[in-house]
Amino acid sequence: MNDILFSIIMPVYNRESCVHLAIESILKQSYDSFELILVDDGSIDNTGVVCRNYSLKDKRIKYYKKENGGVSTARNYGLKHINGDYILFLDSDDSLSFNCLSILKSKICTLETIPQLVVFGTQCSNTQWKATENAESELLNKQMIFDKYLPTHINIYPQNKYFILNYIWNKCYNATFIKNNNLKFDDNRRTWEDGLFVIECLEKADNMLLISDVLHNGCIDLNVDHLSSKFYSSQVNFYIQDETKFKNKFEDLYDFCSVHYCRSNIDILNTLFFMTYKHCKQDAKNIIKNTIRSPIVLHWISNLNPVNNYEKFLKFCITKKKYHWMIIFYKLNSLKTKIRQK
């Protein structure tokens, strides 16, 4: 592949103040064989005006507007309109380094094997993460992906052991690989949709290239309404569905009774319960009541050997189905949070 066309998909929603920065980072690329697909997910500010003006000035920029449906629907819409050999996803408040596409093209073209996934470094503020520390680049085969990176992403191993981040924007995807495996985002998801997409890519990929270059810059503005920034009452149910699916699919390969797996999932569930109480007070009781009865939660808690009072309390409440005690616990924690904020 001596000449590569990159398709960059950028979902946008009410980002008139900063979307131009993300677009400019694409226009400044040292490698100019790309198409930028802007998918406006029903913005109600002037985001559309900004994006449309860019598309009128540069034929490589394509602007589409659709009804609001969330970030997953926006990315899937973009996937239907790509023409490139490789795909990148960029959030509208992030940017790519000026040599991102040039480096990706160079790394891909030096290989005899066409990489299906390319993972690169990212930075946000003063925090930097690299895909590989030991070499400039490393091509992994399917067995290495299944031995290290897939189990880490489904929480079998601690995430600092083998981790390439769950995010989609520090990766480059071969378009043929995506199309042949019918890979897309779950339209019903507004949170962790990228993690699920990455896990499915890892499961299907025959190879993956890790490169040490830091090519992505994150600059998240927490004061702006993002495509996936809100908490939804369905998140807990989706989480249980996901974990149940992973366990059923991979239980012959990995240890789903490990201390780390069970403890970390209970910690995540506890956080989700607290957020459920905070954002969905009317539904919190039933959500928590139904969730602690699910087989996967009982599996986690039965394999949890509590090491502190907090874990002892959770194990008692879940085992004995004392959901009302848990509601009181989250209510008290919510009050403590409000007091600290004052």
C-alpha positions as CSV (number, residue, x, y, z in Angstrom):
1,M,0.0,0.0,0.0
2,N,2.0,2.9,-1.3
3,D,-0.8,5.4,-1.3
4,I,-3.4,5.3,1.6
5,L,-6.6,7.3,1.8
6,F,-7.5,8.0,5.5
7,S,-11.2,8.4,6.4
8,I,-11.5,10.5,9.6
9,I,-15.0,10.4,11.2
10,M,-15.9,13.2,13.5
11,P,-19.3,13.3,15.3
12,V,-20.2,16.8,16.4
13,Y,-22.9,18.1,18.7
14,N,-23.2,21.7,19.9
15,R,-19.4,22.4,19.6
16,E,-19.4,25.8,17.7
17,S,-16.8,27.2,20.0
18,C,-14.1,24.6,19.5
19,V,-14.9,22.3,16.5
20,H,-12.8,24.5,14.2
21,L,-9.7,23.5,16.2
22,A,-10.2,19.8,15.6
23,I,-10.9,20.5,11.9
24,E,-7.8,22.7,11.5
25,S,-5.6,19.9,13.0
26,I,-6.8,17.7,10.1
27,L,-6.2,20.4,7.5
28,K,-2.7,21.0,8.8
29,Q,-1.7,17.3,8.3
30,S,1.7,16.9,6.5
31,Y,0.0,14.0,4.6
32,D,-3.0,15.3,2.6
33,S,-4.7,12.1,1.3
34,F,-7.7,12.1,3.6
35,E,-11.4,12.7,3.8
36,L,-12.9,14.3,6.9
37,I,-16.5,13.2,7.5
38,L,-18.3,15.5,9.8
39,V,-21.5,14.1,11.2
40,D,-23.7,16.7,13.0
41,D,-25.9,14.8,15.5
42,G,-28.7,17.4,15.5
43,S,-26.8,20.4,16.9
44,I,-29.0,23.3,17.9
45,D,-26.2,26.0,17.9
46,N,-24.1,27.2,15.0
47,T,-22.0,24.0,14.8
48,G,-23.6,23.2,11.5
49,V,-22.7,26.6,10.0
50,V,-19.0,26.2,11.0
51,C,-18.8,22.7,9.6
52,R,-20.7,23.5,6.4
53,N,-18.4,26.4,5.7
54,Y,-15.3,24.2,5.9
55,S,-16.9,21.7,3.6
56,L,-17.5,24.4,1.0
57,K,-13.9,25.5,1.1
58,D,-12.3,22.0,0.9
59,K,-13.7,19.1,-1.1
60,R,-12.0,16.6,1.2
61,I,-14.4,17.7,4.0
62,K,-17.9,16.2,3.9
63,Y,-20.7,17.5,6.1
64,Y,-23.8,15.5,7.1
65,K,-26.5,16.4,9.5
66,K,-28.9,13.9,11.1
67,E,-31.4,13.8,13.9
68,N,-30.0,13.6,17.4
69,G,-29.4,9.9,18.3
70,G,-26.2,9.8,20.2
71,V,-22.6,9.3,19.5
72,S,-22.9,5.7,18.4
73,T,-25.5,6.6,15.7
74,A,-23.3,9.4,14.5
75,R,-20.2,7.2,14.1
76,N,-22.2,4.5,12.4
77,Y,-23.6,7.1,10.0
78,G,-20.1,8.2,9.2
79,L,-19.0,4.5,8.6
80,K,-21.6,4.3,5.8
81,H,-20.0,7.2,3.9
82,I,-16.3,6.3,4.0
83,N,-14.1,5.8,0.9
84,G,-10.8,5.3,2.6
85,D,-8.4,2.5,3.2
86,Y,-8.0,3.2,6.9
87,I,-10.4,4.8,9.4
88,L,-9.8,7.1,12.4
89,F,-12.3,8.5,14.8
90,L,-11.7,11.9,16.3
91,D,-13.8,13.7,18.9
92,S,-14.7,17.3,18.1
93,D,-12.8,18.7,21.1
94,D,-9.6,16.7,20.3
95,S,-6.9,17.1,17.7
96,L,-4.3,15.1,15.8
97,S,-0.6,15.9,15.7
98,F,0.4,17.5,12.4
99,N,2.4,14.4,11.3
100,C,-0.2,11.8,12.5
101,L,-1.3,10.6,9.1
102,S,2.2,10.7,7.7
103,I,3.6,8.5,10.4
104,L,0.7,6.1,10.2
105,K,1.1,5.8,6.4
106,S,4.9,5.2,6.8
107,K,4.5,2.6,9.5
108,I,1.8,0.7,7.6
109,C,3.6,0.8,4.2
110,T,6.8,-0.6,5.7
111,L,5.1,-3.9,6.7
112,E,4.6,-6.9,4.5
113,T,1.5,-7.7,6.4
114,I,-1.4,-5.3,6.2
115,P,-2.3,-4.3,9.8
116,Q,-5.9,-4.5,10.8
117,L,-5.5,-2.3,13.8
118,V,-2.9,0.4,14.5
119,V,-2.6,1.7,18.1
120,F,-0.7,4.9,18.8
121,G,0.0,7.2,21.7
122,T,-2.2,9.9,23.1
123,Q,-1.8,12.8,25.6
124,C,-4.1,15.1,27.5
125,S,-2.7,18.1,29.4
126,N,0.4,16.8,31.1
127,T,-0.5,13.1,30.9
128,Q,1.0,11.1,28.1
129,W,0.4,7.4,27.2
130,K,2.3,5.3,24.7
131,A,1.2,2.1,23.1
132,T,4.6,0.5,23.4
133,E,7.5,1.5,25.6
134,N,10.0,-1.2,24.6
135,A,10.2,-0.7,20.8
136,E,9.4,1.9,18.1
137,S,6.8,-0.4,16.8
138,E,5.6,-4.0,17.4
139,L,3.3,-6.2,15.3
140,L,1.2,-8.6,17.3
141,N,-0.4,-11.7,16.1
142,K,-3.9,-13.1,17.0
143,Q,-2.5,-15.3,19.8
144,M,-0.7,-12.3,21.5
145,I,-3.9,-10.3,21.3
146,F,-5.9,-13.1,22.9
147,D,-3.2,-13.8,25.5
148,K,-2.7,-10.2,26.7
149,Y,-4.9,-7.4,25.3
150,L,-8.4,-8.9,25.0
151,P,-8.5,-10.3,28.5
152,T,-7.2,-7.0,29.9
153,H,-10.0,-5.1,28.2
154,I,-12.6,-7.4,29.7
155,N,-11.1,-6.9,33.1
156,I,-9.4,-10.2,33.7
157,Y,-6.1,-8.5,34.3
158,P,-5.3,-5.2,36.0
159,Q,-5.4,-2.5,33.3
160,N,-1.8,-1.5,33.9
161,K,-0.6,-5.0,32.9
162,Y,-1.5,-5.1,29.2
163,F,-3.5,-2.1,28.1
164,I,-4.0,-0.2,24.9
165,L,-6.8,2.0,26.3
166,N,-10.5,1.3,25.6
167,Y,-10.8,4.5,23.6
168,I,-11.3,4.5,19.8
169,W,-9.5,7.7,19.0
170,N,-5.9,6.4,19.6
171,K,-6.4,3.7,17.0
172,C,-6.5,3.4,13.2
173,Y,-8.7,0.7,11.6
174,N,-8.3,-1.0,8.3
175,A,-11.6,-0.3,6.4
176,T,-11.8,-3.7,4.8
177,F,-11.4,-5.4,8.2
178,I,-14.2,-3.2,9.6
179,K,-16.5,-3.9,6.6
180,N,-15.8,-7.7,6.3
181,N,-16.6,-8.2,10.0
182,N,-19.6,-5.8,10.0
183,L,-18.1,-3.9,12.9
184,K,-20.2,-1.0,14.2
185,F,-21.3,0.8,17.3
186,D,-24.3,-0.2,19.4
187,D,-26.9,2.5,18.5
188,N,-28.5,2.2,21.9
189,R,-25.3,3.1,23.8
190,R,-24.2,6.6,24.8
191,T,-21.5,5.6,27.2
192,W,-18.7,3.0,26.8
193,E,-19.7,2.4,23.3
194,D,-16.1,2.8,22.3
195,G,-14.9,0.2,24.8
196,L,-17.3,-2.4,23.3
197,F,-16.2,-1.5,19.8
198,V,-12.5,-2.0,20.7
199,I,-13.2,-5.3,22.4
200,E,-15.0,-6.6,19.3
201,C,-12.1,-5.4,17.1
202,L,-9.7,-7.2,19.4
203,E,-11.8,-10.4,19.2
204,K,-11.9,-10.3,15.4
205,A,-8.4,-9.0,14.5
206,D,-5.7,-11.3,13.2
207,N,-3.0,-8.7,13.9
208,M,-2.4,-5.4,15.6
209,L,0.4,-2.9,15.2
210,L,1.6,-0.9,18.2
211,I,3.6,2.2,17.6
212,S,5.3,4.4,20.2
213,D,4.5,7.8,18.5
214,V,2.1,10.1,20.4
215,L,-0.3,11.2,17.6
216,H,-3.5,12.2,19.4
217,N,-4.2,15.1,21.7
218,G,-7.2,15.1,24.0
219,C,-8.6,18.3,25.4
220,I,-11.9,17.5,27.1
221,D,-14.0,20.5,28.3
222,L,-16.1,19.1,31.1
223,N,-18.3,22.2,31.1
224,V,-19.7,21.4,27.7
225,D,-22.5,18.9,26.9
226,H,-20.8,16.0,25.2
227,L,-22.4,13.3,23.0
228,S,-21.8,10.8,25.8
229,S,-21.5,12.8,28.9
230,K,-24.8,12.1,30.6
231,F,-25.7,9.2,32.9
232,Y,-28.6,7.0,31.8
233,S,-30.8,4.7,33.9
234,S,-30.1,1.9,31.4
235,Q,-26.4,2.0,32.0
236,V,-26.5,-0.5,34.9
237,N,-28.6,-3.0,32.9
238,F,-26.2,-2.6,29.9
239,Y,-23.2,-3.2,32.1
240,I,-24.7,-6.4,33.5
241,Q,-25.6,-7.5,29.9
242,D,-22.0,-6.8,28.7
243,E,-20.3,-8.7,31.5
244,T,-22.7,-11.6,31.2
245,K,-21.9,-11.8,27.5
246,F,-18.2,-11.7,28.1
247,K,-18.3,-14.4,30.7
248,N,-20.4,-16.7,28.6
249,K,-18.3,-16.1,25.5
250,F,-14.8,-16.4,27.0
251,E,-15.2,-18.5,30.1
252,D,-13.3,-21.3,28.5
253,L,-10.3,-19.1,27.8
254,Y,-10.0,-16.9,31.0
255,D,-10.4,-17.1,34.7
256,F,-13.7,-15.4,35.6
257,C,-13.3,-16.4,39.2
258,S,-10.1,-14.4,39.8
259,V,-9.8,-12.0,42.7
260,H,-9.1,-9.1,40.5
261,Y,-12.0,-9.7,38.1
262,C,-14.6,-10.1,40.8
263,R,-13.4,-7.3,43.0
264,S,-13.0,-4.8,40.2
265,N,-16.5,-5.5,38.9
266,I,-18.0,-5.1,42.3
267,D,-16.2,-1.7,42.6
268,I,-17.6,-0.6,39.2
269,L,-21.1,-1.8,40.1
270,N,-20.9,0.1,43.4
271,T,-20.0,3.3,41.5
272,L,-22.8,2.7,39.0
273,F,-25.3,2.3,41.9
274,F,-24.1,5.5,43.4
275,M,-24.6,7.3,40.1
276,T,-28.0,5.7,39.7
277,Y,-29.1,7.0,43.1
278,K,-27.7,10.4,42.3
279,H,-29.3,10.8,38.8
280,C,-32.3,8.5,38.8
281,K,-33.7,8.7,42.3
282,Q,-37.2,7.5,41.3
283,D,-35.9,4.4,39.6
284,A,-32.9,3.7,41.8
285,K,-34.7,1.3,44.2
286,N,-35.9,-1.0,41.5
287,I,-32.7,-0.9,39.5
288,I,-30.5,-1.8,42.4
289,K,-33.1,-4.4,43.6
290,N,-33.2,-6.2,40.3
291,T,-29.5,-5.9,39.6
292,I,-28.2,-7.6,42.8
293,R,-30.3,-10.6,42.0
294,S,-28.6,-11.2,38.6
295,P,-26.5,-14.4,38.3
296,I,-23.3,-12.4,37.3
297,V,-23.5,-10.2,40.4
298,L,-24.0,-13.2,42.6
299,H,-21.0,-14.8,40.9
300,W,-18.8,-11.8,41.7
301,I,-19.9,-11.5,45.2
302,S,-19.5,-15.3,45.9
303,N,-15.9,-15.1,44.8
304,L,-15.2,-11.9,46.7
305,N,-13.2,-12.3,49.9
306,P,-13.8,-8.9,51.6
307,V,-10.7,-7.1,52.8
308,N,-12.4,-4.1,54.4
309,N,-15.6,-3.0,56.0
310,Y,-16.9,-1.4,52.7
311,E,-16.6,-4.8,50.9
312,K,-18.1,-6.7,53.9
313,F,-21.0,-4.3,53.8
314,L,-21.6,-4.8,50.1
315,K,-21.2,-8.6,50.2
316,F,-23.8,-8.7,53.1
317,C,-26.3,-6.5,51.3
318,I,-26.0,-8.3,48.0
319,T,-26.0,-11.8,49.5
320,K,-29.0,-11.0,51.8
321,K,-30.7,-8.8,49.1
322,K,-30.7,-5.8,51.5
323,Y,-31.2,-3.3,48.7
324,H,-32.9,-0.8,51.0
325,W,-29.7,-0.6,53.1
326,M,-27.7,0.1,50.0
327,I,-30.1,3.0,49.1
328,I,-29.4,4.5,52.6
329,F,-25.7,4.0,52.0
330,Y,-25.8,5.9,48.7
331,K,-28.0,8.6,50.2
332,L,-25.4,9.2,53.0
333,N,-22.6,9.3,50.5
334,S,-24.5,11.8,48.3
335,L,-24.9,14.0,51.4
336,K,-21.2,13.8,52.2
337,T,-20.3,14.7,48.6
338,K,-22.6,17.8,48.8
339,I,-21.0,18.8,52.1
340,R,-17.5,18.5,50.7
341,Q,-18.4,20.6,47.7
342,K,-19.7,23.4,49.9
